[in-house]
Amino acid sequence: MFPGGKTKAMTFSYDDGVGQDRRLVALLNRYGLKGTFNLNSGLQDASNHWVRNGVEIRRMDIEVLPDLYRSHEIACHALTHPRLETLEKEAIEREILLDRENISRLFGRPVRGFAYPYGTYGDTVVDVLAENGFGYARTTQRSGDFEMQNDLLRFKPTCRHADAGLMDLAQKFAALQTDEPKVFYVWGHSYEFDLDRNWDAFERFCAFIAGRDDIFYGTNAEVLLG
């Protein structure tokens, strides 16, 4: 069960700490939705930017982030966003633990979650997370359902926000009646809204799924760890 005795929960997960997060956070806040933002503290600087299909993607200076994300959870995404499974264990530990140390110091709160860079991982990466007390880690593998999963360190989100069936899933979740805990978990990168020009579609999704008495709206940690 989730807070208030609810059996359904909605949560979001977004990576990389880019400038488009400002618009996304404002949108989530407007509709009373909660999410988790996954940061690479070793790259978090506004001088770090690139252009994709004519869209500028720019990381934000780390000093502005505590105020921006104050109503949401912050999780690790590794210090420099490498493919962790290609590294030796010592390097994996450095990427994960220094990122957690930096984020915890900046935000003044414990860090409980992780999102795998590129969505890739191996058993050694999972072992490092488990050995160091991480409660959950998000993959990029689409589950397409709302089931609570036993392996929280290999957690599969329901879908990306850009998936064609997003609204179908929203309607299914809204109509769902259940005595068992169910989670609707959406992930992505906020710059994708600019690339796909679908901010309006996502706002329609938010407006539809928000404000329902039978749904708990929480961060990843609140939903998955309680």
N, C-alpha and C positions, 0 to 999 in steps of 0.2 A: 504493500500500500504506500501511496505517496501522501504528503501532508494533506490534512483535511479528509482523510479516508478515501481519497480519490484513487482510482485504478488506472487512469490514463495520464501520461505526461508528454509534454512537447518540449524539445530542446534543439539548440542550434550550435554549430561548430564552424569557426572561420579561421583561416590560416594567414600568417605572414605579416600582420600589422601594417597594412598598406593604407594610403590616404582615403581610399573609398570606404574604409571602415567607419569614417565619420558619418557618412550618409546612412550606412547600414545600422549603426548604433542608434542614430536618431529615429530610424524606422522601427526598430525593435522596441525602443523605449515608448514610442507613440502608441504602440498596440499592447504594451504590457507583456512583452515576450522577453525571454532570457536566453543568453547563450554563453559560449566559451570562446575566447580568442587565444590562438596558439602562436607564440612568439619565438623568434630566433634572436635572442638578445645580442649575439655577436654581430648581427647584421642590421640592427635596428637604428638606422641613421637616414635622414632625409637625402643625403648625398647618394644613397644606394637606390638607383632607379633604372628602369628600362622601358622600352616601348614595344608593344605588341599590337599588331594590326591597327596602328594609329592611336592606340590608347596608352597614355603614360601611366605607368605603375610605379609608385614611389613609396618606399617605406617611410614611416614617420619617425621623427626624433623620439628617443625613448623617454625623454622628460615629459612629454605631453600625454603619455599613455595612462598614467594613474587616474587623471581626471576624466578622460574619455571613457575608460572602461569601468568606472567605479561601480556601476550597477550589474556588472557581469563578472564571470570567472576568467582568470588568466591561467593558461596551461603552457607547458613546454612544447617546443617543436624542434628541439636541438639547437645548439649554439650557432652553427653555421649552415644548417640545412643540408648535410651530406646524405648520401645513401649509407645509412648506418650499418647495414648488413655486410658492407664491403670492408669495414674497419676491424682492427684488432680490438679485443675487449677493453684494453686500457684507453684507447681513443674513443670508443663508444661511451665509456664512463665519463670521460672528460666532456664530451659533447652534451651529454644529458645532465650531469650533475652541475657543471658550471652554468648551464642555462637555468637550471632550477635555482641555484644560489643567486644569480643576478636578478631573476624575476622576483623571487621572494623578498630580496632586499629592497627592490624598487617599490613593490606594491605593499610591503609590510604584511603579508599574509602567506600562509602555507600554500604550496603548489601540489595538487593531488593528481593531476592528469597530464596526458601526453598525446600528441598527434604525430604519427610517423611521417617524416619528410618523404615526399613522393609516394607515400602510402606503402613503402616497402620495409621489410624487417626480416629478421631471422631469429632463431631460438636464442642466440647469445644476447641479442638486443632485448628480447622479452625477459630473459633472465636478469639482466642489469636493472630493468624497471622493477621487477619483482623484488630483487634483493635490496633495493633502495626505497621501498615503501610506496611506489606509485600505485594508485588505486584502479586506474583504467588507462587504456591507450586506444586511440581511434585509428582504424585502418581506412582505406578508401574503397573497400569492397562493399558493394551494394547488397543489402539483405532483402530489400523490397518488402519487408514486413515490419511488424511492431513487437516482435517477441523480445522478452528479456533474455539476455544471453548469459551463459555460465562463465565464459572466458572473457572477462572484462579487459584483459590486456591484449586481446585481439578483437576488439569490439567492431562490429560491422554496422555502419549507419544504415538507416532505412533507405536514403537516396541523397543525391545532390539536388541543390535547388534548381538546377538547369534541366533536370530529367523531364522528359515529355509527360510522364504520368504523375507529376507532382500534385496537381489538383484532384486527380482521381484518388490518389492516396489520402489527401486531405478529407475528401468527402467520405471515404471509407472509414477513416479514423473518427471523424465527427459522429458518424452513425453507429460506431461500434459500442456494444454493450458487453461488459466483461466483468467477471469477478477476479480475474488474474491481472497482474500488472502488465501494462502495454506501453511501449515507448515509441513515439514518432520522432526520429532523429534526422535532422537535415544538416548537410555540411556543404562547404564550398570555399571560394575565394571571392571577396567582395568586388575585386576588379573585374570579375567575370560578368557582373551586371552591366558594366560599361561596354565590354567586348560584345555581349549578346544583345545589348539594348533591351533588357527585360526588367528594369527596375519596376515598371508599372505592373507587370505580371506578378512579380514577387510581392508587391504591396497588396495586390488583390488576394494573394494567398494568405498573407499576414492578417488582413482584415477578416477573412473567412474563418481562420483557425483560432483567432484570439477571442477572449472574453467569454469562454464557455465554462459553465459552472462545474462540469464533470472532468475538466482537464487541469492538471497542475502544470504551470509554466515555470521551468527551472533551468539552471545551468547544468552542464553535463555532470558535475560532481553531485549536485543536489538530487538529480534524477537517478544516477547510477549508483551512488554511494550512500545517499541519504544524509 
